[in-house]
Amino acid sequence: MSELHVDSIRKRFGDKQILNDIFISCKPGQIIALLGRNGSGKSTLLKIIFGSLSADNKFIKVDDRKIDSLYQKRKLIHYLAQDNFLPNHVKIKNIIRCFCDTKNAALIMGNDLIIPFLQKKVNQLSGGEKRIMEILLVVHSNVKYVLLDEPFNGSSPLHIEIIKELIKEHSKNKGFIITDHDYKNVLDISSTVILMDSGNTRVIKEFSELIDYGYLPATSERTQHP
Ligand SMILES: Nc1ncnc2c1ncn2[C@@H]1O[C@H](COP(=O)(O)OP(=O)(O)OP(=O)(O)O)[C@@H](O)[C@H]1O
């Protein structure tokens, strides 16, 4: 069984220990919700897993093979960062062709949401339109694992539902790690919930733990998961 295994991640910025021996694992079929307060180290962890940020210590293996820089293994992992990555002056249809294989390019170009953008350049799209374009590209890529940093940020409720359905569909053969402060929508699709707290990870089994560990206010409405 394929598995992304991330272990012993340590990261310090100055005198602040951000990540303290973090362990997390993900298999195709899993959608992991990575929750945590502002500044708890979620983006730092995703960047270290992807390989775009160095760690003080890390051990990452995929399918029992140790890997130093996951981002160099093009067929393994993709990462949606918080910042936009689309080049401003390129037409959407050309970006899709560059980014995807023929089958996935056809799927994205046939998506009702994207058809109106195909002849436009990136700088002619709104912030939310750019974000959904980026999510579609990353989710449709031919990789085993997808890391999504705040995919719902800036998206309207209708787009969020479309993104959630897309992630669920693609999780049949990909593993997802998702962090977003829109916790209700993340919990709605996740199979495992992990809370980052004081540089460590905790597996959350009960909704009430999110309140007990100080991530959610006591008045939070219970959602279906966990
Ligand atoms: N390049 C850097 N140099 C110094 N400190 C940094 C750097 N990047 C992040 N930090 C600090 O590390 C901590 C974790 O940041 P990170 O962005 O990983 O948090 P986060 O959980 O993703 O937060 P948010 O939910 O607000 O996006 C924060 O205190 C932040 O100020």
PDBQT file of the ligand as one rigid body, heavy atoms in Angstrom, charges set to zero:
ROOT
HETATM    1  N1  LIG A 301      10.566  32.825   7.058  1.00  0.00    +0.000 N 
HETATM    2  C1  LIG A 301      10.227  32.945   8.351  1.00  0.00    +0.000 A 
HETATM    3  N2  LIG A 301      11.054  33.556   9.225  1.00  0.00    +0.000 NA
HETATM    4  C2  LIG A 301      10.741  33.676  10.533  1.00  0.00    +0.000 A 
HETATM    5  N3  LIG A 301       9.597  33.213  11.068  1.00  0.00    +0.000 NA
HETATM    6  C3  LIG A 301       8.724  32.608  10.247  1.00  0.00    +0.000 A 
HETATM    7  C4  LIG A 301       8.987  32.444   8.839  1.00  0.00    +0.000 A 
HETATM    8  N4  LIG A 301       7.952  31.789   8.279  1.00  0.00    +0.000 NA
HETATM    9  C5  LIG A 301       7.068  31.573   9.274  1.00  0.00    +0.000 A 
HETATM   10  N5  LIG A 301       7.530  32.055  10.450  1.00  0.00    +0.000 N 
HETATM   11  C6  LIG A 301       6.861  31.967  11.754  1.00  0.00    +0.000 C 
HETATM   12  O1  LIG A 301       6.573  30.608  11.987  1.00  0.00    +0.000 OA
HETATM   13  C7  LIG A 301       5.310  30.464  12.623  1.00  0.00    +0.000 C 
HETATM   14  C8  LIG A 301       4.464  29.497  11.816  1.00  0.00    +0.000 C 
HETATM   15  O2  LIG A 301       4.113  30.109  10.569  1.00  0.00    +0.000 OA
HETATM   16  P1  LIG A 301       3.158  29.367   9.541  1.00  0.00    +0.000 P 
HETATM   17  O3  LIG A 301       2.984  30.277   8.374  1.00  0.00    +0.000 OA
HETATM   18  O4  LIG A 301       3.656  28.010   9.299  1.00  0.00    +0.000 OA
HETATM   19  O5  LIG A 301       1.823  29.277  10.403  1.00  0.00    +0.000 OA
HETATM   20  P2  LIG A 301       0.353  28.822   9.964  1.00  0.00    +0.000 P 
HETATM   21  O6  LIG A 301      -0.110  27.824  10.972  1.00  0.00    +0.000 OA
HETATM   22  O7  LIG A 301       0.342  28.403   8.537  1.00  0.00    +0.000 OA
HETATM   23  O8  LIG A 301      -0.424  30.185  10.173  1.00  0.00    +0.000 OA
HETATM   24  P3  LIG A 301      -1.738  30.822   9.462  1.00  0.00    +0.000 P 
HETATM   25  O9  LIG A 301      -2.893  29.949   9.858  1.00  0.00    +0.000 OA
HETATM   26  O10 LIG A 301      -1.796  32.153  10.065  1.00  0.00    +0.000 OA
HETATM   27  O11 LIG A 301      -1.498  30.841   7.966  1.00  0.00    +0.000 OA
HETATM   28  C9  LIG A 301       4.738  31.870  12.764  1.00  0.00    +0.000 C 
HETATM   29  O12 LIG A 301       4.990  32.314  14.075  1.00  0.00    +0.000 OA
HETATM   30  C10 LIG A 301       5.510  32.690  11.758  1.00  0.00    +0.000 C 
HETATM   31  O13 LIG A 301       5.647  34.006  12.193  1.00  0.00    +0.000 OA
ENDROOT
TORSDOF 0
